[in-house]
Every structure is written in C-alpha cells, then in structure tokens.
Amino acid sequence: MTALVLALAVNGLVWGLIIALIALGLSIIFGLLDIINVAHGDFFMLGTVFALVLASATGSYWIALVLVPVIGFGVGLLME
C-alpha cells in the first residue's frame, strides 16, 4: 500500500512539473512576443499522439523519445 501511494505521488509530481514547464514556456513566449498563438496546444497534442502511436506500434519508449521530436520539427517546418 505504501509503495503504491509513493508511486502515485511521484507520478503526480512528474505530471505537475511537465504541465508547469509547458505553461512557463507558453507564458514566456506570449509575454516576450506579445502574440497570442493558440497553435502551441495543437503541437503539444500532435506530439503526444505521435508518441503514443509510435510507442504502441514499436513497443519501445526510447524509439518514440528519439523520433517524435524529429517528426514534430518536420511538421513545424512544413507548417511554417
């Protein structure tokens, strides 16, 4: 029981830090550029879906960790 509570606490802390990091990055971008761009959320969701599909298809988290940023960079270049 204690191990489960500890694992859930660490998991919650990690997810909270990830969300805080995303929010901090967006607030810096919006604060410095004075441009409101709602496409950032779309890119985060697209990367998440790519990572989930790739990790499920290959069974390896590490392949998704390496390939998803490259795919995301390519999609960003195409959209720009």
Number of C-alpha atoms within 10 A of each C-alpha: 6 7 8 9 10 11 12 12 11 12 12 12 12 12 11 12 12 12 12 12 12 15 12 12 12 17 13 12 14 13 11 9 9 9 9 12 10 9 9 12 12 10 14 13 12 16 19 13 13 18 21 15 13 19 17 12 10 11 12 11 13 11 13 22 13 11 14 20 14 12 16 16 13 12 14 11 9 8 7 6
